[in-house]
Amino acid sequence: MDAITAMTTRRSIRKYTSDPVKPEDLEAILNCGRLAPTGVNRQAWKFIVATDQKVKDAMADATDYGKFINQAAVVVAVTIGPEAACPFEDAGAATCNMLNAAHALGYGGCWIGANGLQEHPTAQRVAKVLGVPEDWHIMSVFSIGVPAETAVQRPKKTLDEVVAYNHF
């Protein structure tokens, strides 16, 4: 699947089969996150990959809206360290790269919001589960697995509704 198709067809998946994510596919997905752009090229992140069912269960319990993530083969937490120049942008770029890569490889995923810099309760609870140091922050949590559902195609706004040229 080409990049444009992956980005225009990816949807959130919240139900997964019990099939694993192939190790080589997981490595490719994580590598796409690693290669995302970062402010001042600081690469001030660590991707915590949960495959152990007890860890995934604890992560799911720690979320407000991600109780389903423990059904996925893999749950990833994107953490950002104190030396990050652009923590939101860095984490968002890495997360999007990994979700799009997962979709391109035939997997589904769902991004669970967790804004660790704003003392988001989900981020704080997940950080505790994963033993994240206090000066690091959980910026996103997402699931990856083999879809057990067809993605819901929700309507999107048109380009005319979201794009302005030269002024608002």
Secondary structure, DSSP 8 states (H G I E B T S, - for coil): --HHHHHHH--B---B-S----HHHHHHHHHHHHTS--GGG---EEEEEE-SHHHHHHHHHH-SS-TTGGGSSEEEEEEE-TT-SSHHHHHHHHHHHHHHHHHHTT-EEEEEE--GGGT-HHHHHHHHHHT--TTSEEEEEEEEE-BSS---------HHHH--SS--
